[in-house]
Each structure stands twice: as structure tokens, then as C-alpha cells.
Amino acid sequence: DTGVSQNPRHKITKRGQNVTFRCDPISEHNRLYWYRQTLGQGPEFLTYFQNEAQLEKSRLLSDRFSAERPKGSFSTLEIQRTEQGDSAMYLCASSSGDSNQPQHFGDGTRLSIL
Amino acid sequence: DQQVKQNSPSLSVQEGRISILNCDYTNSMFDYFLWYKKYPAEGPTFLISISSIKDKNEDGRFTVFLNKSAKHLSLHIVPSQPGDSAVYFCAASGGGSEKLVFGKGTKLTVNP
């Protein structure tokens, strides 16, 4: 399978705990994106990497959220001190570095906060 | 403010007929537009895109039309098939940003 891979698929945790999600992009893609989707809404942009550089961050990405892509390959998204409002589907996408190329999405990690 | 709007939450069509999904945008800096299809418990799947230098792009049964003056795009599916039943998202990017801005989606049901 050469698509975008996200792990875990589901995460259930108690409020206040830290969680970390992983995304493995399509191998030849140097751009990687994180989005969050809640019920009845379209995906909302969180942040974007080109190789290992984090080039854009949404104001949705509060201080409790941090994303890394240390070697320009896989990426992690960590949420510290989770809150009820963090419950959502977290989607990762990747694209090539060429202009006007579509982003290809993984199947997401569904986070549920108890 | 919602920069990409899909005003129809749902659409139902008969198999074999045309499905037309609509999308409006407000940001004149957007120059690249995409449609994604999403099944439950899966991520969005890319369908078709169009650059602002074009007004039409076709790929098999799917055609996207762009009307820049009206800030409107539409996705036509002909003929519609039951397997097309899914939620369809319109997305846009531009203005020097790589992020996609999505609409809220339209749920398409194709009845056999």
C-alpha cells in the first residue's frame, strides 16, 4: 500500500492525558499536512511541512498542540493536556512539491476524550 | 467566515441520471479548486481539480466547471452510479498558502 498511513486509527483517552499520532506520507511526497475534522464540518487546516520545515500553522493550533517532521519523512502530532473539545478526526495528507498538485489523505485517527 | 460554501447538505438522484454538486467561494485569491469524495470511516479521496486558468476539466464521468466571475464551481457526475453515494467536499487554495479550505460537504445518494 503506497498511500498515506496514519496510526493509530482510534484513540480513546481521559481528559488531561497527552496523545501522539503518527503519519507516514506517500514516499515521494515532500509536503505533509495535518487537518482536523469534526462532525458535520469539512476538514480544517492545522499545519503544513515542506520536508522537515514547518512552514504554516493555523491559529487553531494552540500551545497544547505540536507537530514535528524531524527527518522530512513521517510526522507526529502531539496534543498535551487533552480537553473534551479535542475530540475529532485528525487527518494527514501529503503532496508532491510541484504547484497545483492534489493533497492525498490518509484514513485519519479518531480521537475520543472521555 | 466561511470562505467555501456548499449550500446543499444533501442531494438524491436516480441511477443513470446526472448529479450536479455546487460550491461557492468568497476569496478571490483562490486559484486551485478540488473535489474530494468521502466514505464513512475513510479519509477524503481526491476526485478532480481545476486551476483558475481553466473553466472546465473532465475525467471520465466527472467534470468540474469553474465560473470565476461568479466565484462558483460545480461537479457533474454522468451517469450517476450507486457507488457514487458518499459525501462530496469542495476545497480551494491560493494566495500563497498551501492549505486547503473546505466546504461542509454535500451528501449524495444515488438510488438504484
gemmi code that builds the backbone of each chain (N, CA, C; Angstrom):
import gemmi

chains = {
    "A": [
        ("ASP", (0.848, -1.187, 0.000), (0.000, 0.000, 0.000), (0.887, 1.241, 0.000)),
        ("THR", (0.766, 2.073, -1.021), (1.640, 3.230, -1.111), (0.920, 4.517, -0.738)),
        ("GLY", (-0.242, 4.438, -0.107), (-0.983, 5.623, 0.281), (-0.467, 6.213, 1.575)),
        ("VAL", (-1.150, 7.263, 2.059), (-0.820, 7.889, 3.331), (-1.308, 6.980, 4.463)),
        ("SER", (-0.436, 6.714, 5.413), (-0.759, 5.809, 6.512), (-0.794, 6.573, 7.833)),
        ("GLN", (-1.832, 6.360, 8.612), (-1.956, 7.026, 9.913), (-2.180, 5.997, 11.010)),
        ("ASN", (-1.505, 6.229, 12.131), (-1.638, 5.340, 13.284), (-1.665, 6.145, 14.578)),
        ("PRO", (-2.474, 5.705, 15.556), (-3.461, 4.626, 15.444), (-4.695, 5.081, 14.687)),
        ("ARG", (-5.602, 4.190, 14.371), (-6.858, 4.570, 13.727), (-7.830, 5.168, 14.736)),
        ("HIS", (-7.785, 4.654, 15.941), (-8.649, 5.171, 17.001), (-7.830, 5.350, 18.266)),
        ("LYS", (-8.161, 6.401, 19.028), (-7.506, 6.643, 20.305), (-8.557, 7.157, 21.286)),
        ("ILE", (-8.700, 6.445, 22.396), (-9.606, 6.868, 23.458), (-8.761, 7.174, 24.674)),
        ("THR", (-8.936, 8.339, 25.257), (-8.121, 8.721, 26.386), (-8.925, 9.584, 27.341)),
        ("LYS", (-8.422, 9.718, 28.541), (-9.077, 10.558, 29.530), (-8.628, 12.004, 29.377)),
        ("ARG", (-9.514, 12.897, 29.720), (-9.191, 14.320, 29.690), (-7.937, 14.586, 30.517)),
        ("GLY", (-7.031, 15.394, 29.978), (-5.802, 15.735, 30.699), (-4.596, 14.919, 30.283)),
        ("GLN", (-4.837, 13.823, 29.572), (-3.724, 12.990, 29.119), (-3.114, 13.556, 27.846)),
        ("ASN", (-1.888, 13.143, 27.571), (-1.219, 13.511, 26.318), (-1.408, 12.385, 25.297)),
        ("VAL", (-1.546, 12.763, 24.024), (-1.661, 11.771, 22.961), (-0.738, 12.161, 21.813)),
        ("THR", (-0.282, 11.160, 21.077), (0.571, 11.388, 19.914), (0.090, 10.530, 18.762)),
        ("PHE", (-0.015, 11.147, 17.599), (-0.429, 10.449, 16.389), (0.737, 10.456, 15.402)),
        ("ARG", (0.761, 9.443, 14.551), (1.825, 9.347, 13.549), (1.229, 9.333, 12.156)),
        ("CYS", (1.951, 9.945, 11.218), (1.561, 9.946, 9.811), (2.773, 9.590, 8.958)),
        ("ASP", (2.585, 8.610, 8.078), (3.601, 8.278, 7.080), (3.064, 8.686, 5.725)),
        ("PRO", (3.689, 9.667, 5.079), (3.155, 10.156, 3.796), (3.515, 9.219, 2.654)),
        ("ILE", (2.987, 9.505, 1.478), (3.411, 8.826, 0.267), (4.899, 9.109, 0.083)),
        ("SER", (5.674, 8.082, -0.234), (7.127, 8.152, -0.090), (7.784, 9.274, -0.892)),
        ("GLU", (7.303, 9.573, -2.063), (7.982, 10.594, -2.865), (7.456, 12.005, -2.615)),
        ("HIS", (6.523, 12.156, -1.687), (5.937, 13.464, -1.396), (6.761, 14.207, -0.349)),
        ("ASN", (7.079, 15.482, -0.634), (7.840, 16.232, 0.345), (6.981, 17.198, 1.155)),
        ("ARG", (5.695, 17.297, 0.827), (4.804, 18.157, 1.589), (3.856, 17.311, 2.420)),
        ("LEU", (3.660, 17.718, 3.675), (2.812, 16.965, 4.587), (1.932, 17.940, 5.357)),
        ("TYR", (0.673, 17.588, 5.509), (-0.325, 18.482, 6.095), (-1.092, 17.744, 7.188)),
        ("TRP", (-1.510, 18.492, 8.205), (-2.428, 17.978, 9.223), (-3.711, 18.809, 9.194)),
        ("TYR", (-4.841, 18.098, 9.280), (-6.158, 18.720, 9.335), (-6.929, 18.080, 10.479)),
        ("ARG", (-7.977, 18.768, 10.914), (-8.886, 18.225, 11.923), (-10.299, 18.349, 11.380)),
        ("GLN", (-11.084, 17.279, 11.577), (-12.465, 17.294, 11.107), (-13.407, 16.904, 12.227)),
        ("THR", (-14.420, 17.728, 12.446), (-15.459, 17.417, 13.421), (-16.760, 17.129, 12.678)),
        ("LEU", (-17.713, 16.574, 13.398), (-18.958, 16.108, 12.790), (-19.686, 17.241, 12.062)),
        ("GLY", (-20.040, 16.984, 10.804), (-20.805, 17.959, 10.039), (-19.991, 19.077, 9.427)),
        ("GLN", (-18.676, 19.002, 9.597), (-17.801, 20.035, 9.057), (-16.822, 19.431, 8.054)),
        ("GLY", (-16.263, 20.293, 7.210), (-15.170, 19.845, 6.374), (-13.871, 19.865, 7.155)),
        ("PRO", (-12.839, 19.222, 6.638), (-11.540, 19.269, 7.317), (-11.051, 20.709, 7.473)),
        ("GLU", (-10.422, 20.994, 8.627), (-9.850, 22.321, 8.896), (-8.334, 22.192, 9.014)),
        ("PHE", (-7.632, 23.062, 8.341), (-6.171, 23.030, 8.293), (-5.571, 23.311, 9.664)),
        ("LEU", (-4.543, 22.527, 10.006), (-3.800, 22.757, 11.244), (-2.380, 23.254, 10.959)),
        ("THR", (-1.633, 22.489, 10.147), (-0.247, 22.855, 9.902), (0.283, 22.144, 8.668)),
        ("TYR", (1.434, 22.604, 8.172), (1.983, 22.109, 6.911), (3.514, 22.120, 6.980)),
        ("PHE", (4.111, 21.032, 6.469), (5.558, 20.893, 6.391), (5.983, 20.762, 4.940)),
        ("GLN", (7.095, 21.378, 4.616), (7.799, 21.049, 3.387), (9.136, 20.468, 3.827)),
        ("ASN", (9.336, 19.198, 3.508), (10.451, 18.432, 4.083), (10.347, 18.524, 5.613)),
        ("GLU", (11.413, 18.949, 6.292), (11.344, 18.992, 7.750), (10.914, 20.356, 8.285)),
        ("ALA", (10.742, 21.326, 7.406), (10.413, 22.683, 7.839), (8.897, 22.868, 7.974)),
        ("GLN", (8.488, 23.353, 9.149), (7.079, 23.660, 9.381), (6.823, 25.075, 8.864)),
        ("LEU", (6.132, 25.195, 7.744), (6.028, 26.470, 7.040), (4.760, 27.254, 7.353)),
        ("GLU", (3.730, 26.586, 7.832), (2.471, 27.284, 8.066), (1.735, 26.618, 9.220)),
        ("LYS", (1.174, 27.448, 10.100), (0.411, 26.962, 11.244), (-0.882, 27.738, 11.343)),
        ("SER", (-1.966, 27.034, 11.621), (-3.251, 27.688, 11.824), (-3.348, 28.215, 13.254)),
        ("ARG", (-4.172, 29.249, 13.427), (-4.424, 29.726, 14.790), (-5.204, 28.694, 15.589)),
        ("LEU", (-5.757, 27.669, 14.907), (-6.414, 26.572, 15.620), (-5.402, 25.773, 16.420)),
        ("LEU", (-4.125, 25.835, 16.018), (-3.081, 25.040, 16.657), (-2.627, 25.755, 17.915)),
        ("SER", (-3.309, 25.438, 19.031), (-2.984, 26.111, 20.282), (-1.637, 25.616, 20.809)),
        ("ASP", (-1.224, 26.215, 21.943), (0.062, 25.855, 22.548), (0.102, 24.391, 22.971)),
        ("ARG", (-1.059, 23.768, 23.128), (-1.079, 22.367, 23.558), (-0.774, 21.411, 22.400)),
        ("PHE", (-0.786, 21.935, 21.194), (-0.553, 21.112, 20.008), (0.872, 21.347, 19.503)),
        ("SER", (1.548, 20.262, 19.131), (2.845, 20.409, 18.490), (2.998, 19.331, 17.436)),
        ("ALA", (3.572, 19.718, 16.307), (3.796, 18.780, 15.220), (5.259, 18.820, 14.838)),
        ("GLU", (5.771, 17.656, 14.462), (7.167, 17.556, 14.048), (7.276, 16.682, 12.811)),
        ("ARG", (8.335, 16.923, 12.072), (8.668, 16.049, 10.945), (10.196, 16.037, 10.874)),
        ("PRO", (10.822, 15.360, 11.829), (12.264, 15.517, 12.070), (13.176, 15.171, 10.907)),
        ("LYS", (12.847, 14.188, 10.118), (13.738, 13.799, 9.028), (13.090, 14.014, 7.678)),
        ("GLY", (12.015, 14.774, 7.668), (11.344, 15.042, 6.404), (10.592, 13.866, 5.852)),
        ("SER", (10.376, 12.837, 6.689), (9.609, 11.689, 6.203), (8.298, 11.619, 6.982)),
        ("PHE", (8.231, 10.799, 8.044), (6.990, 10.701, 8.822), (6.831, 11.942, 9.702)),
        ("SER", (5.614, 12.130, 10.193), (5.336, 13.266, 11.077), (4.557, 12.781, 12.293)),
        ("THR", (4.709, 13.498, 13.384), (3.901, 13.236, 14.577), (3.156, 14.499, 14.979)),
        ("LEU", (1.961, 14.294, 15.494), (1.151, 15.383, 16.049), (0.867, 15.025, 17.499)),
        ("GLU", (1.284, 15.872, 18.431), (1.069, 15.621, 19.843), (0.088, 16.644, 20.398)),
        ("ILE", (-0.823, 16.159, 21.215), (-1.734, 17.037, 21.938), (-1.477, 16.828, 23.423)),
        ("GLN", (-1.140, 17.884, 24.113), (-0.887, 17.792, 25.553), (-2.139, 18.227, 26.323)),
        ("ARG", (-2.318, 17.634, 27.473), (-3.431, 18.013, 28.387), (-4.740, 18.077, 27.615)),
        ("THR", (-5.123, 16.952, 27.039), (-6.300, 16.918, 26.166), (-7.553, 17.443, 26.852)),
        ("GLU", (-8.411, 18.051, 26.053), (-9.689, 18.604, 26.502), (-10.819, 17.961, 25.701)),
        ("GLN", (-12.040, 18.060, 26.217), (-13.197, 17.466, 25.525), (-13.289, 17.965, 24.085)),
        ("GLY", (-13.011, 19.245, 23.879), (-13.110, 19.839, 22.551), (-12.089, 19.332, 21.554)),
        ("ASP", (-11.120, 18.549, 22.027), (-10.130, 17.984, 21.103), (-10.659, 16.741, 20.403)),
        ("SER", (-11.791, 16.227, 20.828), (-12.379, 15.053, 20.183), (-12.690, 15.383, 18.733)),
        ("ALA", (-12.123, 14.630, 17.813), (-12.249, 14.915, 16.385), (-11.544, 13.811, 15.616)),
        ("MET", (-11.654, 13.900, 14.287), (-10.857, 13.060, 13.400), (-9.656, 13.899, 12.977)),
        ("TYR", (-8.459, 13.370, 13.162), (-7.233, 14.064, 12.754), (-6.721, 13.415, 11.476)),
        ("LEU", (-6.674, 14.214, 10.427), (-6.324, 13.741, 9.093), (-4.946, 14.242, 8.688)),
        ("CYS", (-4.218, 13.384, 8.032), (-2.913, 13.746, 7.478), (-3.011, 13.637, 5.956)),
        ("ALA", (-2.339, 14.514, 5.265), (-2.306, 14.468, 3.808), (-0.890, 14.747, 3.337)),
        ("SER", (-0.590, 14.329, 2.112), (0.716, 14.649, 1.543), (0.542, 15.002, 0.071)),
        ("SER", (1.528, 15.727, -0.446), (1.517, 16.076, -1.858), (2.957, 16.250, -2.328)),
        ("SER", (3.147, 16.245, -3.641), (4.472, 16.498, -4.195), (4.766, 17.996, -4.109)),
        ("GLY", (5.985, 18.377, -4.418), (6.371, 19.775, -4.311), (5.980, 20.622, -5.505)),
        ("ASP", (5.400, 19.987, -6.537), (5.007, 20.751, -7.719), (3.772, 21.590, -7.419)),
        ("SER", (3.617, 22.680, -8.177), (2.470, 23.547, -7.929), (1.183, 22.885, -8.410)),
        ("ASN", (0.106, 23.240, -7.720), (-1.226, 22.748, -8.090), (-1.270, 21.225, -8.216)),
        ("GLN", (-0.757, 20.564, -7.203), (-0.886, 19.116, -7.114), (-1.824, 18.774, -5.962)),
        ("PRO", (-2.688, 17.778, -6.159), (-3.671, 17.482, -5.104), (-3.017, 16.900, -3.861)),
        ("GLN", (-3.642, 17.142, -2.733), (-3.251, 16.512, -1.485), (-3.997, 15.186, -1.371)),
        ("HIS", (-3.262, 14.161, -0.940), (-3.840, 12.828, -0.777), (-3.896, 12.515, 0.708)),
        ("PHE", (-5.067, 12.107, 1.146), (-5.320, 11.946, 2.571), (-5.210, 10.500, 3.039)),
        ("GLY", (-4.815, 10.356, 4.312), (-4.927, 9.071, 4.984), (-6.335, 8.903, 5.533)),
        ("ASP", (-6.555, 7.777, 6.219), (-7.876, 7.481, 6.757), (-8.113, 8.092, 8.134)),
        ("GLY", (-7.118, 8.780, 8.663), (-7.321, 9.551, 9.878), (-7.146, 8.782, 11.168)),
        ("THR", (-6.993, 9.527, 12.255), (-7.021, 8.991, 13.612), (-8.199, 9.640, 14.325)),
        ("ARG", (-9.116, 8.805, 14.803), (-10.274, 9.343, 15.537), (-9.934, 9.406, 17.015)),
        ("LEU", (-9.965, 10.608, 17.571), (-9.648, 10.819, 18.987), (-10.936, 11.050, 19.773)),
        ("SER", (-11.112, 10.267, 20.810), (-12.253, 10.425, 21.709), (-11.738, 10.720, 23.108)),
        ("ILE", (-12.204, 11.824, 23.691), (-11.791, 12.221, 25.034), (-12.920, 11.901, 26.012)),
        ("LEU", (-12.610, 11.094, 27.009), (-13.629, 10.704, 27.995), (-13.757, 11.746, 29.095)),
    ],
    "B": [
        ("ASP", (-15.791, 33.369, 9.284), (-16.400, 33.483, 7.971), (-16.044, 32.254, 7.142)),
        ("GLN", (-17.038, 31.740, 6.421), (-16.810, 30.538, 5.657), (-16.450, 30.934, 4.244)),
        ("GLN", (-15.228, 30.637, 3.836), (-14.755, 31.070, 2.534), (-15.187, 30.144, 1.408)),
        ("VAL", (-15.534, 28.906, 1.747), (-16.002, 27.928, 0.767), (-17.329, 27.396, 1.272)),
        ("LYS", (-18.359, 27.526, 0.455), (-19.698, 27.162, 0.897), (-20.328, 26.133, -0.031)),
        ("GLN", (-20.863, 25.100, 0.580), (-21.660, 24.128, -0.136), (-23.045, 24.207, 0.500)),
        ("ASN", (-23.959, 24.843, -0.208), (-25.238, 25.206, 0.395), (-26.246, 24.065, 0.453)),
        ("SER", (-25.972, 22.987, -0.265), (-26.893, 21.843, -0.220), (-26.297, 20.749, 0.646)),
        ("PRO", (-26.865, 20.493, 1.815), (-26.315, 19.427, 2.668), (-26.501, 18.042, 2.061)),
        ("SER", (-27.526, 17.895, 1.213), (-27.784, 16.571, 0.649), (-28.385, 16.691, -0.735)),
        ("LEU", (-28.218, 15.599, -1.502), (-28.746, 15.526, -2.868), (-29.068, 14.067, -3.153)),
        ("SER", (-30.236, 13.840, -3.751), (-30.624, 12.476, -4.096), (-30.966, 12.420, -5.590)),
        ("VAL", (-30.363, 11.451, -6.301), (-30.617, 11.306, -7.737), (-30.823, 9.830, -8.070)),
        ("GLN", (-31.409, 9.591, -9.218), (-31.611, 8.228, -9.693), (-30.390, 7.755, -10.451)),
        ("GLU", (-30.128, 6.481, -10.333), (-29.028, 5.863, -11.073), (-29.181, 6.164, -12.552)),
        ("GLY", (-28.043, 6.522, -13.198), (-28.055, 6.811, -14.622), (-28.273, 8.275, -14.954)),
        ("ARG", (-28.808, 9.043, -13.976), (-29.047, 10.455, -14.233), (-27.804, 11.269, -13.865)),
        ("ILE", (-27.863, 12.572, -14.129), (-26.750, 13.456, -13.795), (-26.856, 13.932, -12.348)),
        ("SER", (-25.714, 13.968, -11.674), (-25.628, 14.595, -10.347), (-24.852, 15.894, -10.510)),
        ("ILE", (-25.377, 16.968, -9.961), (-24.704, 18.264, -10.019), (-24.525, 18.776, -8.592)),
        ("LEU", (-23.268, 18.907, -8.185), (-22.952, 19.416, -6.856), (-22.337, 20.798, -7.009)),
        ("ASN", (-22.773, 21.723, -6.185), (-22.374, 23.116, -6.312), (-21.525, 23.602, -5.149)),
        ("CYS", (-20.722, 24.622, -5.441), (-19.810, 25.176, -4.446), (-19.579, 26.649, -4.771)),
        ("ASP", (-19.618, 27.493, -3.767), (-19.333, 28.920, -3.929), (-18.160, 29.302, -3.028)),
        ("TYR", (-17.382, 30.265, -3.478), (-16.267, 30.724, -2.662), (-16.247, 32.243, -2.631)),
        ("THR", (-15.614, 32.781, -1.614), (-15.603, 34.235, -1.456), (-14.216, 34.850, -1.640)),
        ("ASN", (-13.171, 34.054, -1.467), (-11.807, 34.580, -1.512), (-11.301, 34.633, -2.952)),
        ("SER", (-11.110, 35.825, -3.482), (-10.678, 35.971, -4.875), (-9.221, 35.547, -5.086)),
        ("MET", (-8.505, 35.272, -4.004), (-7.126, 34.809, -4.116), (-7.043, 33.310, -4.412)),
        ("PHE", (-8.130, 32.589, -4.239), (-8.123, 31.155, -4.528), (-7.870, 30.947, -6.015)),
        ("ASP", (-6.938, 30.022, -6.345), (-6.633, 29.780, -7.751), (-6.565, 28.291, -8.089)),
        ("TYR", (-6.869, 27.440, -7.133), (-6.832, 25.998, -7.373), (-7.974, 25.394, -6.586)),
        ("PHE", (-8.780, 24.583, -7.286), (-10.009, 24.070, -6.691), (-10.057, 22.551, -6.870)),
        ("LEU", (-10.563, 21.870, -5.855), (-10.558, 20.406, -5.880), (-11.898, 19.886, -5.364)),
        ("TRP", (-12.224, 18.679, -5.792), (-13.347, 17.935, -5.228), (-12.821, 16.628, -4.644)),
        ("TYR", (-13.320, 16.323, -3.454), (-12.981, 15.078, -2.777), (-14.270, 14.328, -2.477)),
        ("LYS", (-14.157, 13.008, -2.444), (-15.257, 12.131, -2.062), (-14.868, 11.435, -0.766)),
        ("LYS", (-15.838, 11.304, 0.127), (-15.523, 10.672, 1.410), (-16.590, 9.655, 1.771)),
        ("TYR", (-16.118, 8.417, 2.015), (-16.979, 7.373, 2.564), (-16.815, 7.367, 4.078)),
        ("PRO", (-17.814, 6.860, 4.810), (-17.697, 6.779, 6.269), (-16.453, 6.014, 6.699)),
        ("ALA", (-15.801, 6.478, 7.725), (-14.631, 5.830, 8.332), (-13.416, 5.797, 7.401)),
        ("GLU", (-13.437, 6.592, 6.332), (-12.277, 6.701, 5.460), (-11.897, 8.170, 5.312)),
        ("GLY", (-10.666, 8.404, 4.891), (-10.260, 9.769, 4.609), (-10.812, 10.241, 3.270)),
        ("PRO", (-10.775, 11.553, 3.014), (-11.228, 12.073, 1.716), (-10.362, 11.532, 0.582)),
        ("THR", (-11.013, 11.185, -0.519), (-10.324, 10.691, -1.705), (-10.398, 11.749, -2.793)),
        ("PHE", (-9.249, 12.112, -3.354), (-9.206, 13.115, -4.406), (-9.947, 12.622, -5.648)),
        ("LEU", (-10.798, 13.507, -6.208), (-11.544, 13.159, -7.422), (-11.025, 13.898, -8.645)),
        ("ILE", (-11.058, 15.219, -8.575), (-10.745, 16.028, -9.741), (-10.424, 17.437, -9.280)),
        ("SER", (-9.602, 18.137, -10.065), (-9.248, 19.504, -9.696), (-9.286, 20.396, -10.921)),
        ("ILE", (-9.212, 21.697, -10.668), (-9.169, 22.670, -11.763), (-8.386, 23.889, -11.314)),
        ("SER", (-7.552, 24.370, -12.211), (-6.821, 25.607, -11.964), (-7.663, 26.778, -12.447)),
        ("SER", (-7.401, 27.948, -11.879), (-8.208, 29.124, -12.235), (-7.985, 29.600, -13.662)),
        ("ILE", (-6.972, 29.047, -14.348), (-6.759, 29.465, -15.735), (-7.680, 28.695, -16.689)),
        ("LYS", (-8.385, 27.703, -16.147), (-9.317, 26.927, -16.955), (-10.749, 27.170, -16.498)),
        ("ASP", (-11.703, 26.794, -17.340), (-13.092, 26.857, -16.892), (-13.763, 25.494, -16.886)),
        ("LYS", (-13.051, 24.467, -17.323), (-13.625, 23.120, -17.356), (-12.494, 22.102, -17.308)),
        ("ASN", (-12.722, 21.030, -16.566), (-11.806, 19.903, -16.560), (-12.626, 18.625, -16.458)),
        ("GLU", (-12.269, 17.654, -17.286), (-13.077, 16.437, -17.381), (-12.201, 15.222, -17.126)),
        ("ASP", (-12.756, 14.248, -16.384), (-12.053, 12.999, -16.138), (-13.093, 11.900, -16.046)),
        ("GLY", (-13.270, 11.193, -17.165), (-14.259, 10.126, -17.193), (-15.662, 10.647, -16.964)),
        ("ARG", (-16.327, 10.117, -15.936), (-17.700, 10.536, -15.653), (-17.785, 11.854, -14.890)),
        ("PHE", (-16.637, 12.380, -14.489), (-16.596, 13.578, -13.640), (-16.120, 14.797, -14.436)),
        ("THR", (-16.857, 15.889, -14.323), (-16.468, 17.149, -14.940), (-16.629, 18.258, -13.914)),
        ("VAL", (-15.609, 19.096, -13.808), (-15.711, 20.263, -12.926), (-15.740, 21.515, -13.798)),
        ("PHE", (-16.656, 22.409, -13.459), (-16.811, 23.681, -14.147), (-16.485, 24.806, -13.172)),
        ("LEU", (-15.736, 25.808, -13.658), (-15.374, 26.943, -12.825), (-15.862, 28.234, -13.479)),
        ("ASN", (-16.606, 29.019, -12.731), (-17.060, 30.344, -13.173), (-16.439, 31.364, -12.227)),
        ("LYS", (-15.319, 31.937, -12.663), (-14.567, 32.829, -11.785), (-15.327, 34.110, -11.477)),
        ("SER", (-16.050, 34.630, -12.442), (-16.751, 35.889, -12.206), (-17.835, 35.710, -11.144)),
        ("ALA", (-18.440, 34.527, -11.113), (-19.475, 34.241, -10.121), (-18.906, 33.609, -8.869)),
        ("LYS", (-17.609, 33.301, -8.877), (-16.957, 32.590, -7.777), (-17.748, 31.306, -7.453)),
        ("HIS", (-17.947, 30.513, -8.476), (-18.786, 29.330, -8.362), (-18.151, 28.182, -9.129)),
        ("LEU", (-18.188, 26.992, -8.519), (-17.788, 25.811, -9.270), (-18.794, 24.698, -9.031)),
        ("SER", (-18.825, 23.785, -9.965), (-19.755, 22.675, -9.858), (-19.086, 21.397, -10.321)),
        ("LEU", (-19.566, 20.297, -9.777), (-19.108, 18.961, -10.158), (-20.284, 18.227, -10.776)),
        ("HIS", (-20.076, 17.738, -12.017), (-21.095, 16.963, -12.693), (-20.649, 15.503, -12.753)),
        ("ILE", (-21.551, 14.611, -12.396), (-21.273, 13.181, -12.471), (-22.311, 12.577, -13.420)),
        ("VAL", (-21.810, 12.040, -14.544), (-22.707, 11.465, -15.543), (-22.108, 10.173, -16.122)),
        ("PRO", (-22.822, 9.043, -16.111), (-24.068, 8.842, -15.381), (-23.782, 8.521, -13.917)),
        ("SER", (-24.689, 8.847, -13.053), (-24.508, 8.560, -11.624), (-24.704, 7.068, -11.366)),
        ("GLN", (-23.896, 6.545, -10.429), (-23.962, 5.132, -10.071), (-24.151, 5.013, -8.554)),
        ("PRO", (-24.765, 3.927, -8.094), (-24.963, 3.763, -6.643), (-23.663, 3.877, -5.838)),
        ("GLY", (-22.557, 3.426, -6.422), (-21.258, 3.523, -5.737), (-20.768, 4.948, -5.562)),
        ("ASP", (-21.414, 5.900, -6.244), (-21.046, 7.308, -6.077), (-21.626, 7.889, -4.791)),
        ("SER", (-22.497, 7.164, -4.135), (-23.113, 7.648, -2.888), (-22.024, 7.861, -1.836)),
        ("ALA", (-21.871, 9.108, -1.409), (-20.809, 9.497, -0.483), (-21.013, 10.970, -0.127)),
        ("VAL", (-20.147, 11.484, 0.711), (-20.124, 12.930, 0.973), (-19.058, 13.554, 0.082)),
        ("TYR", (-19.415, 14.607, -0.613), (-18.504, 15.280, -1.529), (-18.108, 16.640, -0.945)),
        ("PHE", (-16.803, 16.869, -0.889), (-16.268, 18.126, -0.370), (-15.618, 18.924, -1.495)),
        ("CYS", (-15.927, 20.195, -1.515), (-15.261, 21.156, -2.368), (-14.134, 21.791, -1.547)),
        ("ALA", (-12.977, 22.040, -2.165), (-11.861, 22.653, -1.449), (-11.150, 23.635, -2.373)),
        ("ALA", (-10.479, 24.598, -1.780), (-9.783, 25.618, -2.558), (-8.500, 26.022, -1.867)),
        ("SER", (-7.541, 26.480, -2.671), (-6.303, 27.011, -2.112), (-5.825, 28.168, -2.977)),
        ("GLY", (-4.871, 28.947, -2.439), (-4.321, 30.049, -3.203), (-3.839, 31.175, -2.314)),
        ("GLY", (-3.448, 32.283, -2.930), (-2.983, 33.429, -2.165), (-1.678, 33.176, -1.458)),
        ("GLY", (-0.857, 32.283, -2.004), (0.445, 31.998, -1.411), (0.404, 30.973, -0.293)),
        ("SER", (-0.778, 30.444, 0.012), (-0.902, 29.441, 1.058), (-1.137, 28.079, 0.436)),
        ("GLU", (-0.531, 27.054, 1.017), (-0.724, 25.698, 0.529), (-1.924, 25.010, 1.182)),
        ("LYS", (-2.507, 25.644, 2.193), (-3.590, 24.966, 2.894), (-4.832, 24.895, 2.020)),
        ("LEU", (-5.598, 23.816, 2.208), (-6.895, 23.687, 1.569), (-7.962, 24.206, 2.521)),
        ("VAL", (-8.907, 24.973, 1.956), (-10.080, 25.421, 2.706), (-11.269, 24.647, 2.162)),
        ("PHE", (-11.949, 23.933, 3.039), (-13.014, 23.030, 2.632), (-14.397, 23.607, 2.909)),
        ("GLY", (-15.374, 23.191, 2.087), (-16.773, 23.396, 2.420), (-17.222, 22.341, 3.408)),
        ("LYS", (-18.499, 22.406, 3.797), (-19.027, 21.472, 4.795), (-19.470, 20.151, 4.193)),
        ("GLY", (-19.498, 20.076, 2.866), (-19.827, 18.817, 2.228), (-21.284, 18.703, 1.811)),
        ("THR", (-21.507, 17.894, 0.780), (-22.848, 17.543, 0.311), (-22.941, 16.025, 0.266)),
        ("LYS", (-23.952, 15.477, 0.940), (-24.138, 14.030, 0.919), (-24.961, 13.643, -0.297)),
        ("LEU", (-24.341, 12.885, -1.193), (-25.006, 12.420, -2.411), (-25.506, 11.003, -2.218)),
        ("THR", (-26.763, 10.780, -2.546), (-27.340, 9.438, -2.547), (-27.830, 9.135, -3.952)),
        ("VAL", (-27.300, 8.061, -4.520), (-27.734, 7.617, -5.851), (-28.594, 6.379, -5.665)),
        ("ASN", (-29.836, 6.490, -6.028), (-30.797, 5.399, -5.814), (-30.854, 4.471, -7.022)),
        ("PRO", (-30.793, 3.146, -6.771), (-30.843, 2.190, -7.899), (-32.181, 2.235, -8.615)),
    ],
}
model = gemmi.Model(1)
for chain_id, residues in chains.items():
    chain = gemmi.Chain(chain_id)
    for i, (resn, *xyz) in enumerate(residues, 1):
        res = gemmi.Residue()
        res.name, res.seqid = resn, gemmi.SeqId(i, " ")
        for name, pos in zip(("N", "CA", "C"), xyz):
            atom = gemmi.Atom()
            atom.name, atom.element = name, gemmi.Element(name[0])
            atom.pos, atom.b_iso = gemmi.Position(*pos), 0.0
            res.add_atom(atom)
        chain.add_residue(res)
    model.add_chain(chain)
structure = gemmi.Structure()
structure.add_model(model)
structure.setup_entities()
